[in-house]
Every structure is written in C-alpha cells, then in structure tokens.
Amino acid sequence: MRNEILPLFKSHYSICKSALTLATKEKELGSRSIIKLTQENNIDLPFLIEDNMSSFLEAYTHFKDINQKYVYGVRLTFCSDVNDKSEESLNTECKYVILFNNTQGYYDFIKIWNRAATEWFYYFPRVDFNSIKSLWTKNLTLAVPFYDSFLFNNNMTCRNCIPSTEIPPEVYFLERNDLPFDESIRSIVKKYAKDSEVVETQSIYYETPDDFLPYLTMRCIGKRSVISKPQLDHMSSDTFNLNHWRDRHGI
C-alpha cells in the first residue's frame, strides 16, 4: 500500500457535486480553483475524478499551461445489463472510476462514454462489463471508489451488485471521513482486494470546513431539498475538503 494520500478533486462540471472550479483567475468572493489550490499546496499529482466528460478540455488546457502533471478519471455507473431498462435493474448499479493512463486513454474512453450516454442511457449514462470488454484497452485503469462501489452498496444498501471478472479492478480506494461506517468498509475493502493495489485517498469538493454550509446549500438546491432535511448521502461529515487532506497528509 502506498504511503501518500491521493487528492481526488471534483470540479463544478460535476453539477452540484463540487464547489471548486478549474478557472485560472479567481474572483475575490468566488469559488476556489483546483488549479490554484494545486499550486498553492505543492500537490505533485492531483487526481480529477468527474461524473462526466465536460471538464476534460479545460483541465487539459489549464494544467498544461502550468506544466502540471495530473490524472483524469470519470466516475461511471455500472449495472448488470444495459439492455435491462427497468426499475429492478437499478438495484444492480454501482460506481467504478475509469482512469486515463495517457492521452490515448481519453480517445479510448470516448467510445465507451458515447454509448453510455446514448444507447445505454437509463436516467443517466451507464455501462456493463460485458458491453465494454471489447472497447477496453491498456490505456485505461479500472478503480473501485470507496463510496458507492459494489462493496459499499452490497454491504450498506442491500443492493445486488455483482463484480466482474471480465475487467478486474487494478486499484481500490480507501477513505476516512469520520463517517460511522468508514472503518467497516475499509476492513471489507482490504479483505476483498487481496493482491490488488489499495491506496489511501481523499475526496475534495471544497477547500475548508468553513465552506461546508455553502456547499451543503448548493447540494440542497440541486437536490431540491432543504438544509434541515437534505436527504443527501455522506452529509453528516464536513471532511470532504482540502484541509482534511492536509491534516491526514501531515502538512
């Protein structure tokens, strides 16, 4: 297991999921930029894990302008069968992260994303392992996120998500965000991953704990809920921020 804690940023392109942007110029009272935060905190290799492809061009352009290496990935819904567009099929859904190993990985992933967002779309883009195995290349890496994975969903939400043997995950992410089930899931991941790589990560959606209330407000607007009853997963913790990564990293 690696000693470092990988920073997993998400930008405002993942709509209503992050308060951070990819802008190079920040307004005085505006949202913080992942580009600026990367520079200010001397982050050697930021990860940008989005829920769609919209941010790729801006991320590529701005990171290139500052000569900064980074890793881009998309958090995508997997189900047991993309042809089963029924409410029952939702019970088989979980998330995986597809990372681009290089520039060619972007072009390879586009073929998967285009079909996920059109032909296989059901409420939102989704895929299944059988459908993408012919499209999979060595330029892509399959990663298992800590939250909303098949391990999390099967143990915490009573879903029936069956992992694939077609494309084995190469890496499993661990997190620690002071949520009551974190340690239980960490133990399950470590036991299941066996010989696969397991890495400590930190999801970062805003800069400091003080940003949590504005972040929660934004999430509630997107969910059409209210702060007193947000009905949002993982909102009992204010640690999904850069300061928490710094604390865990010993900075």
Secondary structure, 3 states (H helix, E strand, C coil): CCCCEEEEECCCCCCCCCCCECCCCCCCCCCCEHHHHHHHCCCCCCEEEECCCCCHHHHHHHHHHCCCCCEEEEEEEECCCCCCCCHHHHHHCEEEEEEECCHHHHHHHHHHHHHHCCCCCCCCCEECHHHHCCCCCCCEEEEECCCCCHHHHHHHCCCCCCCCCCCCCCEEEECCCCCCCHHHHHHHHHHHHCCCEEEEEEEECECCHHHHHHHHHHHHHHHCCECCECCCCCCCCCCCEHHHHHHHHCC
